[in-house]
Amino acid sequence: MKCAVCGQKIEILFLEKINGTYLRDEKGKKHVVCATCQQQHPIKELREKL
């Protein structure tokens, strides 16, 4: 699984949880965002990039 913003591989933790989050775009499609991108950018800015 890769980050939708930076393209880095996202680590999968215990019980198939990811080290990041899922964000939805305007159309309702889910995108995966890594933890480092979450820390560097606000949520509104990330949704614009999707």
Protein Blocks (a to p, Z undefined) as FASTA:
>chain_A
ZZfklopacdddehhiacddddddfkopacdddfklmmmpcfklmmmmZZ
